[in-house]
Amino acid sequence: MVSSEHHIVQDGDKMSVNVIATGQKGKQQEYTVGGSFTEQEVTGDTAEVSTEWDGDKIKEIHKSKDFTYTLTRELQDENTMVLHLDSPKGTKAKRIYKKM
């Protein structure tokens, strides 16, 4: 079974995401919204990730050689962040994070 713990800190345009996973490699993201960075996807592919504000949401566009998908981070309240996944292949998902 794969499980993960996400530590998310946002301060204005600064975003930090630390994923601690069991059963797979975790990852650390540090970025400024409006910039871009490179990361290794769970598939092993390298993706260029561009970030931007979409109203009050943060949009991450992940592009690798074989696929592109969009993650949108939405802060619903001070204790809840929703991560929306949208793929051109039609995959849509939503993950809800609660402050602990």
Backbone bond lengths (Angstrom), bond angles and torsions (degrees), N, CA, C in turn:
res aa  C-N    CA-C-N  psi(-1)  N-CA   C-N-CA  omega(-1)  CA-C   N-CA-C  phi
1 M - - - 1.446 - - 1.524 109.18 -
2 V 1.303 115.59 136.66 1.456 121.33 178.52 1.522 108.10 -102.16
3 S 1.323 116.27 130.01 1.454 120.30 173.77 1.516 107.68 -136.14
4 S 1.324 115.67 159.18 1.460 118.26 -179.63 1.515 110.21 -145.92
5 E 1.314 113.60 154.19 1.459 122.68 176.87 1.525 105.65 -121.70
6 H 1.320 117.42 128.54 1.457 122.36 -176.79 1.530 109.27 -113.57
7 H 1.325 115.38 124.57 1.465 121.45 174.88 1.518 106.25 -106.34
8 I 1.332 116.84 111.55 1.465 122.36 -174.00 1.520 108.84 -117.84
9 V 1.338 115.69 126.96 1.453 121.00 176.71 1.521 107.52 -129.65
10 Q 1.338 116.18 125.00 1.461 120.68 175.45 1.518 108.24 -122.75
11 D 1.320 115.28 132.63 1.456 121.82 176.44 1.523 106.87 -136.23
12 G 1.330 117.40 94.49 1.464 121.04 -176.16 1.515 109.78 63.94
13 D 1.339 117.30 -122.00 1.463 122.45 179.78 1.525 113.10 -84.14
14 K 1.311 117.96 -7.91 1.471 121.69 -178.21 1.526 110.13 -88.02
15 M 1.324 116.60 130.91 1.458 122.02 -179.55 1.517 109.02 -129.89
16 S 1.330 115.60 136.79 1.451 122.54 175.71 1.518 108.22 -133.28
17 V 1.333 116.49 126.53 1.461 122.12 177.97 1.519 107.36 -129.84
18 N 1.322 116.68 121.25 1.453 122.18 176.98 1.524 107.11 -117.69
19 V 1.334 116.83 116.96 1.461 121.88 -179.05 1.519 108.41 -106.02
20 I 1.328 115.40 120.59 1.457 121.97 176.06 1.521 105.80 -107.86
21 A 1.332 117.13 114.56 1.466 121.06 -173.01 1.516 111.17 -120.30
22 T 1.319 115.51 146.15 1.460 120.90 170.96 1.522 106.73 -103.70
23 G 1.291 117.28 137.22 1.461 120.99 179.70 1.511 114.12 88.12
24 Q 1.326 118.22 -7.87 1.460 121.57 175.79 1.525 109.22 -157.34
25 K 1.311 115.51 170.34 1.453 121.50 -177.58 1.537 110.29 -71.96
26 G 1.313 116.92 132.61 1.457 121.34 173.99 1.516 110.09 -78.28
27 K 1.325 117.24 -179.30 1.465 119.49 177.30 1.514 110.87 -153.84
28 Q 1.308 114.72 161.06 1.455 123.29 178.89 1.519 108.29 -126.77
29 Q 1.327 116.81 126.00 1.464 121.96 175.02 1.522 108.08 -117.67
30 E 1.311 115.96 133.34 1.458 122.66 172.32 1.519 105.41 -134.51
31 Y 1.319 117.19 119.86 1.460 118.29 179.84 1.516 111.86 -154.25
32 T 1.333 113.81 164.46 1.452 122.38 173.01 1.516 106.94 -106.83
33 V 1.332 116.97 126.75 1.462 120.74 -179.84 1.532 108.43 -59.72
34 G 1.323 115.66 130.21 1.460 122.33 -174.71 1.518 111.03 108.22
35 G 1.327 116.63 -11.79 1.457 121.95 179.56 1.516 111.28 -106.56
36 S 1.326 115.62 -168.44 1.463 120.44 178.43 1.523 109.61 -141.55
37 F 1.324 115.11 163.38 1.458 121.38 178.45 1.523 108.17 -155.45
38 T 1.323 116.17 167.63 1.461 122.56 178.37 1.520 108.28 -111.43
39 E 1.350 116.45 139.69 1.452 119.86 176.85 1.518 109.89 -145.32
40 Q 1.327 114.88 161.76 1.459 120.60 175.95 1.519 108.29 -94.02
41 E 1.335 115.97 125.58 1.458 121.85 179.74 1.526 109.61 -78.33
42 V 1.336 117.40 166.99 1.463 120.62 179.58 1.525 111.59 -64.03
43 T 1.346 117.49 -19.44 1.466 121.83 177.11 1.524 111.94 -77.23
44 G 1.345 115.85 -11.41 1.457 120.25 -175.89 1.521 112.63 96.88
45 D 1.336 117.24 -14.32 1.464 121.50 178.24 1.524 110.64 -70.89
46 T 1.318 115.89 151.47 1.453 121.65 173.79 1.525 108.10 -92.65
47 A 1.320 116.39 132.69 1.466 121.32 -179.27 1.517 110.01 -122.70
48 E 1.321 115.48 143.13 1.458 122.67 169.39 1.525 105.67 -91.11
49 V 1.314 116.79 124.99 1.463 121.54 -176.57 1.524 108.72 -113.47
50 S 1.326 116.48 118.77 1.465 120.67 174.89 1.520 107.75 -103.33
51 T 1.319 116.48 145.80 1.460 121.34 -176.68 1.522 109.81 -126.17
52 E 1.334 114.89 148.37 1.457 119.81 178.67 1.520 109.29 -158.88
53 W 1.324 115.25 158.70 1.456 120.31 172.64 1.518 108.51 -80.72
54 D 1.320 116.77 137.98 1.465 123.58 173.59 1.524 105.54 -125.29
55 G 1.332 115.86 84.37 1.462 120.34 -169.49 1.508 108.14 68.52
56 D 1.322 117.52 -121.74 1.465 120.49 178.09 1.525 112.00 -100.69
57 K 1.339 116.39 11.82 1.468 122.01 178.45 1.527 109.69 -104.07
58 I 1.331 116.08 157.00 1.461 121.39 175.90 1.524 107.79 -105.83
59 K 1.334 116.25 124.55 1.459 121.33 179.86 1.524 109.12 -106.24
60 E 1.345 115.84 130.25 1.467 123.04 174.95 1.527 107.45 -115.14
61 I 1.320 117.52 122.96 1.467 121.82 177.47 1.520 107.57 -108.25
62 H 1.337 116.30 112.92 1.464 123.92 -176.42 1.533 108.94 -97.93
63 K 1.336 117.36 118.38 1.466 122.14 -179.72 1.520 109.84 -122.29
64 S 1.338 115.56 119.33 1.458 120.58 172.19 1.519 106.99 -118.17
65 K 1.336 116.92 -178.44 1.466 118.70 -176.35 1.523 112.17 -65.93
66 D 1.335 117.99 -27.87 1.459 120.56 -175.13 1.520 115.35 -105.14
67 F 1.319 118.57 -18.40 1.454 118.91 -177.42 1.515 111.99 -158.55
68 T 1.341 114.67 162.46 1.458 123.48 176.64 1.520 107.65 -134.05
69 Y 1.313 116.63 138.09 1.464 119.89 173.38 1.521 109.06 -145.31
70 T 1.329 115.55 162.45 1.456 122.09 -177.46 1.522 110.03 -119.79
71 L 1.323 115.95 132.27 1.458 123.01 170.96 1.520 107.79 -112.20
72 T 1.316 117.28 133.22 1.453 121.40 176.54 1.522 108.34 -121.17
73 R 1.331 115.71 124.96 1.465 121.78 179.14 1.524 108.47 -98.70
74 E 1.325 115.51 122.66 1.460 121.47 -177.43 1.526 109.30 -122.52
75 L 1.321 116.78 120.12 1.458 121.12 176.30 1.523 107.29 -86.39
76 Q 1.339 116.90 110.72 1.467 120.40 -178.35 1.515 112.17 -82.04
77 D 1.311 116.64 -37.89 1.460 122.47 174.24 1.525 106.61 -157.82
78 E 1.311 117.67 -176.43 1.469 119.39 -174.98 1.522 113.24 -66.71
79 N 1.334 117.88 -10.86 1.460 121.25 -179.13 1.522 114.67 -115.69
80 T 1.336 118.17 -2.13 1.463 120.80 -172.60 1.519 112.34 -135.72
81 M 1.345 116.38 125.52 1.463 122.23 172.57 1.526 107.87 -120.55
82 V 1.327 116.27 134.37 1.459 121.48 178.49 1.524 107.69 -111.40
83 L 1.337 115.84 132.29 1.460 122.80 177.34 1.523 107.57 -108.53
84 H 1.338 116.34 116.81 1.464 122.40 179.95 1.525 108.80 -101.54
85 L 1.326 117.71 131.85 1.463 123.66 176.91 1.518 108.20 -110.18
86 D 1.329 116.28 133.64 1.458 121.36 177.13 1.524 107.72 -138.74
87 S 1.347 116.20 122.17 1.455 121.94 -178.36 1.515 109.88 -118.03
88 P 1.346 117.74 144.53 1.467 120.18 176.64 1.525 112.46 -60.72
89 K 1.321 117.52 -19.22 1.468 120.90 177.65 1.525 111.66 -77.46
90 G 1.333 116.84 -1.53 1.450 120.81 178.23 1.513 114.38 98.97
91 T 1.327 117.03 -2.02 1.460 120.23 179.13 1.520 109.29 -72.37
92 K 1.321 116.47 129.51 1.453 122.19 174.31 1.524 107.35 -133.39
93 A 1.323 116.14 137.09 1.460 120.21 179.67 1.517 108.54 -150.26
94 K 1.327 115.45 160.71 1.453 121.36 177.40 1.519 107.72 -139.36
95 R 1.320 116.37 131.34 1.463 122.01 176.54 1.525 107.42 -121.36
96 I 1.326 116.45 132.40 1.454 121.39 -178.29 1.523 109.02 -107.93
97 Y 1.346 115.51 129.57 1.454 122.05 178.56 1.524 107.89 -111.50
98 K 1.329 116.00 133.95 1.464 121.88 177.41 1.520 109.23 -114.04
99 K 1.322 116.43 140.31 1.457 121.92 176.84 1.514 109.31 -66.95
100 M 1.332 115.14 137.40 1.471 119.62 -179.60 1.507 109.86 -119.01
